[in-house]
Amino acid sequence: MLAGCATQSTGLEPGSEPAPGIAPVTPVTAQGQFVADFYPVLLAIAIGVFIIVEGLLIWMVLRYRRKPTDTELPPQTHGHNLLEVIWTLIPAIIVTILFVFTVSALGNIETANNPNDNPALTIDVTGFQWQWTFAYPAQKLSFTGTGKDGPVMVLPINETVRIRLHSSDVIHSFYVPQFDYKKDVVPGRVNQFDVLIQDIGTYSGQCAEFCGLGHADMHFSVQAVSPSDFDAWVAQQQQPASQAPAPSNSQTITINAVNFTTFDPPNLTAAANVPITFDFHNLDTSQPHNIAIEHANPDGSDWAGLPIVQPGQSATFQAPALPAGTYTFYCQVHPTTMRGTLTVQ
């Protein structure tokens, strides 16, 4: 993994943030415009088929309904060559038209998405159960998501961005509704595409392939900014983070992350009203982890050890002093499966 892994604060004004899964009225990428152009054709054909089929059904119900005076079956027709040719030919024509438009739209999309030799920016996206890591190799930045909001991918508008997709476990899917484009994230394979965002704004994304228990919380955001704002953001993120020294009276607790379900040990004990130093080791070879404590901050919010610790790495986290009680600690990257108990006494 690249250096600089952390949760992300963009320091930029967000744009509109539509709810995940709600498609936009107009696409925000050059590639998505091909889908938008094809959609009216598909909709018009669907409406036409609906009107014809429903109209014929209603006409037959009214025209051939049984009357009280009817005592015998009406004349029965067995086979009608002309009708059979018509109802075979019409669907064939419809399917042919859809096929031509589909091939044309997909061809245009793949041509636009086909990676060129000189993208302005390359981002490695790694999906895992159940979060995302966005790495900027040239800028030596990497961000791993935490919680239900996930990480933020900051991109410049009007510049070609290459997105390379990786999976460390199962199949995921990278989907931003406003892009009108989705790409599977397959283990052992690198899928990639280019995207050119045209509008400034913040666009919600999600995993669109069921990948396990935490699939519903596997969200992220794409924040599109001007090229100058993007350069300023990169410079801001590359500044080294300052870390406060451990208090002289703190207590040290060693804890390991074994996999996406297990802390070792799962139960911790600490002294009350004494700051805690966590000696954190990520023994997992495939996924990042950290440690957070519910309601541990003075204002009642959750305390979190940051930055996220990448596979095989270690970190030291400074937690505040806690009053006596029982607390739940968890991994922010895997909050539903990695949980333990901290007893403060």
DOTI-901454 format. One record per residue (C-alpha): y negated, z, x negated. Coordinates in steps of 0.001 Angstrom, whole numbers. Layout:
<recs>
+---------+---------+---------+
:       v :       w :       u :
+---------+---------+---------+
:       Y :       Z :       X :
...
+---------+---------+---------+
</recs>
This chain:
<recs>
+---------+---------+---------+
:       v :       w :       u :
+---------+---------+---------+
:       0 :       0 :       0 :
:   -3580 :    -557 :   -1064 :
:   -5980 :    2151 :   -2094 :
:   -8579 :    3600 :     220 :
:   -6314 :    4284 :    3179 :
:   -8087 :    6241 :    5892 :
:   -9050 :    6313 :    9500 :
:  -12010 :    4116 :   10075 :
:  -15612 :    4771 :   10971 :
:  -17421 :    1468 :   11217 :
:  -20958 :    2782 :   11138 :
:  -21925 :    -175 :   13358 :
:  -23133 :    -399 :   16907 :
:  -20183 :   -1305 :   19172 :
:  -20331 :   -4160 :   21603 :
:  -18647 :   -4419 :   24972 :
:  -15264 :   -2732 :   25107 :
:  -13129 :   -4134 :   27947 :
:  -10020 :   -2250 :   28942 :
:   -6780 :   -3330 :   27197 :
:   -4873 :   -6005 :   29061 :
:   -7874 :   -7384 :   31034 :
:   -8390 :  -11028 :   30146 :
:  -11932 :  -12268 :   29523 :
:  -13737 :  -14808 :   31690 :
:  -14409 :  -16887 :   28577 :
:  -12644 :  -16690 :   25198 :
:  -14488 :  -15408 :   22129 :
:  -12610 :  -17531 :   19582 :
:  -12520 :  -21235 :   18873 :
:   -8735 :  -21179 :   19296 :
:   -8919 :  -19476 :   22684 :
:  -11124 :  -22238 :   24067 :
:   -8112 :  -24584 :   24151 :
:   -6316 :  -22150 :   26463 :
:   -9422 :  -21844 :   28637 :
:   -9609 :  -25637 :   28937 :
:   -5953 :  -25865 :   29996 :
:   -6049 :  -23019 :   32521 :
:   -8052 :  -24880 :   35253 :
:   -5529 :  -27741 :   35174 :
:   -2639 :  -25329 :   35604 :
:   -4464 :  -23446 :   38356 :
:   -5341 :  -26633 :   40263 :
:   -1723 :  -27832 :   40211 :
:    -469 :  -24409 :   41321 :
:   -2955 :  -24323 :   44211 :
:   -1985 :  -27832 :   45266 :
:    1739 :  -27015 :   45245 :
:    1091 :  -23810 :   47192 :
:    -923 :  -25603 :   49884 :
:    1666 :  -28366 :   50307 :
:    4685 :  -26038 :   50407 :
:    3101 :  -23430 :   52678 :
:    1616 :  -26140 :   54892 :
:    5026 :  -27799 :   55373 :
:    6670 :  -24454 :   56104 :
:    4060 :  -23576 :   58743 :
:    4276 :  -27044 :   60272 :
:    8078 :  -26853 :   60495 :
:    7971 :  -23377 :   62024 :
:    5506 :  -24499 :   64719 :
:    6898 :  -27992 :   65284 :
:   10575 :  -27128 :   65442 :
:   10520 :  -23632 :   66859 :
:   13053 :  -23009 :   69584 :
:   11735 :  -23230 :   73148 :
:   13168 :  -21277 :   76098 :
:   14359 :  -24581 :   77586 :
:   16319 :  -25567 :   74484 :
:   20045 :  -25187 :   75171 :
:   21443 :  -27474 :   72499 :
:   20831 :  -28119 :   68837 :
:   18367 :  -30935 :   68081 :
:   19668 :  -34107 :   66390 :
:   20971 :  -33310 :   62925 :
:   20087 :  -35506 :   59941 :
:   22551 :  -35509 :   57061 :
:   20850 :  -36980 :   54006 :
:   17679 :  -39021 :   53722 :
:   17349 :  -41156 :   50621 :
:   13580 :  -41668 :   50815 :
:   12852 :  -37944 :   51271 :
:   15215 :  -37043 :   48441 :
:   13472 :  -39512 :   46115 :
:   10044 :  -38113 :   47107 :
:   10898 :  -34440 :   46605 :
:   12528 :  -35264 :   43275 :
:    9754 :  -37547 :   42069 :
:    6825 :  -35248 :   42888 :
:    8125 :  -32246 :   40850 :
:    9021 :  -34608 :   38018 :
:    5444 :  -35947 :   37958 :
:    4019 :  -32410 :   38057 :
:    6254 :  -31221 :   35226 :
:    5386 :  -34299 :   33163 :
:    1648 :  -33672 :   33606 :
:    2083 :  -30008 :   32651 :
:    4192 :  -30999 :   29659 :
:    1538 :  -33400 :   28357 :
:   -1275 :  -30861 :   28773 :
:     854 :  -28072 :   27264 :
:    1817 :  -30081 :   24187 :
:   -1811 :  -31114 :   23723 :
:   -3138 :  -27545 :   24090 :
:    -471 :  -26016 :   21849 :
:   -1001 :  -28715 :   19266 :
:   -4729 :  -28045 :   19215 :
:   -4149 :  -24293 :   18988 :
:   -1646 :  -24578 :   16150 :
:   -3917 :  -26992 :   14317 :
:   -6804 :  -24557 :   14658 :
:   -4563 :  -21619 :   13718 :
:   -2898 :  -23432 :   10828 :
:   -3924 :  -21502 :    7712 :
:   -6231 :  -23526 :    5500 :
:   -6615 :  -23157 :    1767 :
:   -9906 :  -21269 :    1772 :
:  -10194 :  -18567 :    4447 :
:  -13306 :  -16414 :    4146 :
:  -11265 :  -13244 :    4660 :
:   -7591 :  -12270 :    4610 :
:   -6209 :   -9210 :    6398 :
:   -2655 :   -7860 :    6182 :
:   -1662 :   -6270 :    9488 :
:    1381 :   -3998 :    9422 :
:    2870 :   -2835 :   12712 :
:    5196 :     144 :   12808 :
:    6400 :    2728 :   15288 :
:    3814 :    3379 :   16658 :
:     575 :    2355 :   15003 :
:   -1118 :    -290 :   12913 :
:   -2354 :    -574 :    9340 :
:   -5142 :   -3053 :    8577 :
:   -5429 :   -3865 :    4861 :
:   -8180 :   -5944 :    3249 :
:   -6634 :   -6977 :    -113 :
:   -9738 :   -8527 :   -1664 :
:  -11908 :   -5575 :    -661 :
:   -9237 :   -2984 :   -1603 :
:   -9555 :   -1270 :    1771 :
:   -6853 :    -133 :    4154 :
:   -7008 :    1681 :    7485 :
:   -4156 :    3244 :    9440 :
:   -4653 :    4103 :   13081 :
:   -4323 :    7531 :   14625 :
:   -4020 :    8589 :   18243 :
:   -4238 :    6331 :   21263 :
:   -7345 :    4485 :   20087 :
:   -5765 :    3193 :   16885 :
:   -7623 :    1579 :   13980 :
:  -10611 :    -757 :   14073 :
:  -10468 :   -4193 :   12456 :
:  -13974 :   -5301 :   11469 :
:  -14416 :   -9082 :   11159 :
:  -17354 :  -11411 :   10524 :
:  -18166 :  -13999 :   13164 :
:  -18270 :  -17760 :   12506 :
:  -16022 :  -17408 :    9458 :
:  -12327 :  -18251 :    9193 :
:  -10208 :  -15111 :    8995 :
:   -6530 :  -15251 :    8076 :
:   -4364 :  -12573 :    9659 :
:    -940 :  -11970 :    8100 :
:    1472 :   -9970 :   10232 :
:    4166 :   -7641 :    8851 :
:    6558 :   -5164 :   10461 :
:    8211 :   -2226 :    8750 :
:   10772 :   -1530 :   11494 :
:   11158 :   -3412 :   14815 :
:    9494 :   -6372 :   16530 :
:    5905 :   -5773 :   17610 :
:    3294 :   -8203 :   18891 :
:    -367 :   -8580 :   17885 :
:   -2382 :   -9322 :   21015 :
:   -6109 :   -9407 :   21704 :
:   -6744 :  -10627 :   25283 :
:  -10181 :  -12009 :   24382 :
:   -8552 :  -14213 :   21729 :
:   -6262 :  -15855 :   24316 :
:   -3582 :  -15738 :   21624 :
:    -581 :  -13558 :   20807 :
:    1701 :  -13530 :   17759 :
:    4942 :  -11602 :   17238 :
:    5223 :   -9189 :   14310 :
:    8775 :   -9630 :   13031 :
:   10485 :   -7453 :   10380 :
:   11418 :   -9355 :    7229 :
:    9049 :  -12202 :    8045 :
:    5322 :  -12855 :    7578 :
:    3716 :  -14563 :   10570 :
:     150 :  -15679 :   10005 :
:   -2663 :  -17432 :   11800 :
:   -6360 :  -18128 :   11344 :
:   -9006 :  -17036 :   13806 :
:  -12679 :  -17932 :   14128 :
:  -14586 :  -15459 :   16309 :
:  -17761 :  -16828 :   17827 :
:  -19251 :  -13832 :   19670 :
:  -20356 :  -10426 :   18404 :
:  -18638 :   -7566 :   20224 :
:  -15769 :   -5099 :   20268 :
:  -12483 :   -6336 :   21705 :
:   -9476 :   -4188 :   22588 :
:   -6035 :   -5106 :   21284 :
:   -2529 :   -3777 :   21710 :
:    1128 :   -4264 :   20926 :
:    2512 :   -6640 :   23550 :
:    6217 :   -6254 :   22681 :
:    8087 :   -3140 :   23846 :
:    8914 :   -1335 :   20608 :
:   10023 :    2174 :   21579 :
:    8766 :    5478 :   22928 :
:    5196 :    5228 :   21670 :
:    4641 :    1562 :   22569 :
:    2094 :    2352 :   25300 :
:    -195 :    4094 :   22787 :
:    -132 :    1330 :   20172 :
:   -3733 :     156 :   20565 :
:   -6389 :   -1109 :   18188 :
:   -9854 :   -2674 :   18340 :
:  -11429 :   -5729 :   16759 :
:  -15144 :   -5377 :   16032 :
:  -16864 :   -8701 :   15404 :
:  -20151 :   -8437 :   13518 :
:  -22535 :  -10732 :   11687 :
:  -21565 :  -11667 :    8104 :
:  -24403 :   -9552 :    6701 :
:  -23307 :   -6516 :    8739 :
:  -19754 :   -7088 :    7560 :
:  -20847 :   -7063 :    3911 :
:  -22796 :   -3847 :    4524 :
:  -19764 :   -2275 :    6195 :
:  -17518 :   -3201 :    3252 :
:  -19964 :   -1642 :     799 :
:  -20113 :    1509 :    2912 :
:  -16326 :    1811 :    3152 :
:  -15865 :    1270 :    -588 :
:  -17961 :    4305 :   -1455 :
:  -15693 :    7125 :   -2671 :
:  -15171 :    9914 :    -170 :
:  -16271 :   13371 :   -1220 :
:  -13696 :   16121 :    -860 :
:  -14651 :   19779 :    -651 :
:  -12855 :   22070 :   -3118 :
:  -10265 :   24456 :   -1773 :
:  -11642 :   27933 :    -943 :
:  -10720 :   30504 :   -3583 :
:   -8988 :   32707 :   -1005 :
:   -6995 :   29932 :     690 :
:   -3239 :   30030 :    1212 :
:   -1057 :   27044 :     322 :
:    1659 :   25641 :    2573 :
:    3954 :   22860 :    1392 :
:    5181 :   20449 :    4063 :
:    7026 :   17136 :    3939 :
:    7093 :   14185 :    6319 :
:   10677 :   12910 :    6335 :
:   10548 :   10158 :    8966 :
:    8749 :    9385 :   12233 :
:   10485 :   12279 :   14013 :
:   10796 :   15003 :   11387 :
:    8611 :   17470 :    9497 :
:   10283 :   19621 :    6842 :
:   10059 :   22452 :    7605 :
:    9453 :   22060 :   11365 :
:    8144 :   25631 :   11709 :
:    5371 :   27093 :    9543 :
:    3916 :   30575 :    9090 :
:     398 :   31398 :    7879 :
:   -1824 :   34446 :    7511 :
:   -4581 :   34887 :   10077 :
:   -8250 :   34351 :    9201 :
:   -7440 :   32769 :    5823 :
:   -8159 :   29059 :    5090 :
:   -5047 :   26916 :    4722 :
:   -4369 :   24348 :    1996 :
:   -1614 :   21926 :    2968 :
:     342 :   20417 :      71 :
:    1512 :   17362 :    2001 :
:    4247 :   14987 :     770 :
:    5206 :   11803 :    2599 :
:    8887 :   11303 :    1778 :
:    9163 :    8460 :    4268 :
:    9582 :    5152 :    2433 :
:    8327 :    2949 :    5258 :
:    5653 :    4665 :    7364 :
:    2380 :    6588 :    6826 :
:    1898 :   10155 :    8095 :
:    -499 :   13068 :    8126 :
:    -717 :   16531 :    9677 :
:   -3016 :   17712 :   12473 :
:   -3271 :   21014 :   14367 :
:   -4102 :   21267 :   18042 :
:   -7274 :   23228 :   18940 :
:   -7737 :   24393 :   15336 :
:  -11447 :   23597 :   14941 :
:  -14050 :   26194 :   15958 :
:  -15155 :   23979 :   18878 :
:  -11579 :   23779 :   20191 :
:  -10903 :   20235 :   19041 :
:   -7902 :   19238 :   16950 :
:   -8141 :   19501 :   13172 :
:   -6727 :   16550 :   11211 :
:   -5822 :   16060 :    7562 :
:   -7285 :   12775 :    6360 :
:   -6887 :   10216 :    4935 :
:   -3498 :    9105 :    6225 :
:    -853 :    9467 :    3507 :
:     967 :    6249 :    2727 :
:    4766 :    6055 :    2138 :
:    5906 :    7903 :    -962 :
:    2499 :    9453 :   -1639 :
:    1110 :   13002 :   -1485 :
:   -2198 :   14601 :    -538 :
:   -3913 :   17959 :    -257 :
:   -5595 :   18882 :    3029 :
:   -7993 :   21758 :    3654 :
:   -7593 :   23351 :    7091 :
:   -9892 :   26047 :    8519 :
:   -8950 :   29703 :    8868 :
:   -7201 :   30370 :   12170 :
:   -7052 :   33477 :   14328 :
:   -3627 :   34920 :   15087 :
:   -1611 :   32878 :   17542 :
:     864 :   30038 :   17915 :
:    -311 :   26494 :   17274 :
:    1273 :   23060 :   17547 :
:     961 :   20747 :   14559 :
:    1747 :   17048 :   14677 :
:    1386 :   13697 :   12933 :
:   -1564 :   11734 :   14304 :
:     256 :    8479 :   13638 :
:    3344 :    9635 :   15583 :
:    1955 :   12275 :   17965 :
:    4754 :   12082 :   20520 :
:    7713 :   12399 :   18144 :
:    6523 :   14363 :   15077 :
:    5640 :   17879 :   16190 :
:    6151 :   21410 :   14916 :
:    5037 :   25018 :   15391 :
:    2577 :   26965 :   13232 :
:    2676 :   30730 :   13693 :
:    -457 :   32513 :   12461 :
:    -100 :   36285 :   12148 :
+---------+---------+---------+
</recs>
